[in-house]
Amino acid sequence: MIRVAGLAILFLVAGTQIAQADFTQEVRRCDSDGTHPDIRIVACTRNIQSGRFTGPNLATAFMNRGLAYKKKSQWDRAIADYSEAIRLKPDTAQVFNNRGNAYFFKGQWDRAIEDYDNAIRLQPDLAEAFGNRGNVYRKKGQIDRAIAEYGKAIDLSPDNAQVFADRGLAYEKKGDPSQALRDFEKSYALGFRHPLLLKKLREASTVL
């Protein structure tokens, strides 16, 4: 009987270790941006439903699941998860920025600006939020405001190739092709290879 009881304890310990290993794997899958979105959604959902996380850690799981929904262009689900992350931890600039992006892709530009405003309020050096806010102003036709936002983003992150490309599009819309071309060329020099940028450079017969 003692021997049987001892085996039972060993199996219980082994089972607990396996369960912990599985849970640790799920946490890693939820945390990794390289995880396939569908797998990440399942992993994050299990983390959320496990009851093991509260507060900031639970907020992170919601944010990560929101990022996975973003990759699938499921904007409403992404917004719902970002909103829950904000409710749990309202002082994280990146989550506001992420939700702003989701609103942007839904065409809800004013709500996007509000989120970018909050992101910048929480983290004044978040260059990405300035660039994103510039994109909204460009879409709204407020070109000078867009250019000013891109300039702030560049001041904070001077090697951000995409922001130069975006500002180039704003200058082009403003009717300043010379400045637009300078920004396109700078973007290319920094390594940006978006098809639209390459098209603009070919049209100007420079670089390519």
N, C-alpha and C positions, 0 to 999 in steps of 0.2 A: 504493500500500500504506500509505503514511503517513497518507493521508487516511482510509482505511478504519479504520485503528487508532485514529485520533483520534475518529471517530464512535463506535466501540465504547466508548471510554472515556467519551464524553459520555452514551451510553445507560446505561452502568453507573452513573455518577454520578446520572443522573436517576432510575434505578430505585431506587437507595439512598435518595434523597431522598423518593420516593413511599412506600417502605416505612417510613421513619422517620415520615412524616406520618401514615400509617395507624396505626402503633403509638402515636403521641402521642394520636390520636383515641380509641383503645381505652383508654388510661390515663384520659383525661378521662371517658369513659363509665363506667368502673369507679368513679371517684372521686365522681361526681355522684349525689347522692340524688334528683335530679329525673329521672334516666334510668329508662325503663320497666324493671321488674324483670327481664323476660326478656332484654332487651338488655344490662342490667347484668351479669347472670349470664354471658352469653356473653363480654362484654368482660373481666370479671374472670378467667374461666377461661383466656382467651388470655394474659392477663398472667401468671397463675400458671404456665402451661405454657411460657411464652416462654424461661425460663431467665435472664431479665434482672434478676430481683429476688431478693434474699436478705434475711434478717434482718427488721428492722422494716418495710421496704418490702413484702416478701412478706406479712408479717403484716397489713398494711393491706389488701392485695388480698383476703386471706381474710375479714377483717372486713367489707369492703364486699360481698363475695358473700353473706356471712351475712345482712347487712341486706336484700339483695334477696330471699333465701329467706324472711326474716321477713315481708316484704310479701305473699308468696304463701302465708303460714301453713304453710310447710314446715319445721316446727320441728326435726325430726331433722337435716335438712341444715344448717339454720342453726346448730344446736348443734355439729355436726361442724366447720364452718368457724370458728366462734368458738373452739372448743377448739384448733384448729391455730394460730390467731392467738395464743392465750395461750401455746402451746408455744414459738412463735417469739419472742414478746415478752411475758413474764409480768408486766410492771409497768404495764400499761395498764388503768386502772380502768374505763373505758367498755366495754371488751370483756367484762369480768366482769359488768358491769351488763346488757349486751345478752344475754349467755348466761343470766343470771338471768331475764330477761324470757321467753326461750324456754322455760325450765323452768317458769316460772309458767303460761304458756298451755298447757303439757302437763299441768298439775296436779301437777307434782313440786315441791311447795312447799318441802320441806326442802333440796333441792338449789338451789332458787332463793335461799333465805335464805343458804346458804353462799356463793353467788356475790356476793350483795349485801354480805355481810360483807367479802369480799375487796375489793370495789370501794371500800367505805368505808375499809378499812384503807389502801389505796393513795392514796385521795383523800378525806380526811375532810370536805371541803366539797362533796361531790357530792350536792346536794340530791335529785336524781332517784333515787338509790339508796335514800335514806331513805324517800322516798315509796313506792317500789316495795316495800321491805321492809314498810312499813305495810300495803300491799295484801295481802301474804301473811298477815300476822298477822290481818288482818280476815277473810280467807277461812278461817283456822284457828280463828276464834272467839275469838282472844286480843285482845279489843277495847281494853283499856287499853294494851297494848303497841302496838297499831296507832295509837291516838291519840297516844301519845308519839312515835312515829316521824314521823307527819304534822307534829307540832309542830316537830320538828327540821328537817324539810324546809322548813317555812314560815319558820322563823328564818333559814335560809340563802337562801331564795328567796321573799320575801314577796309577790311578784306572780304566783306560780304558781297560777292559777285552779283547775286540776284538783285540786291537793292539798286545797284548801279543800272542794271537792265531795266528795272521797274521805273527808275527815275528817268531813264532815257525815253521810255514810252510816254511819260508825262510831258517831258520837254517836246517830244514830237507832237503831242496833242496840243501843246501850247503854241506851236508854230515856230519852234527854235530847233531846226534840224541840225545845226552845227553842234550845239550842246548835247543834243540827243545822241549824235554820232560819237562824241567824246565819251559819253557814258557807256554806250554799247561797246566801244573798243576797250574801255577799262574793264567792263564785265568779262569780255572775252579773255583779256590778259590775265584775269584772276581765275580763269578756268571754267567759266560758265559756258555750257554748250546746248542750251535750249534751242529747239528748232526755230522758234520765232526770232531769237537773237541772231542765229546764223542767217536767216532770211533777210533781216534788216541789214546785216553787214554785206551780204552779197548784193543787195540792191544799191548800196553805197559804193560797191566795188573796192572795199578795203578789207584787209586782213586775209580774206578768202578768195 
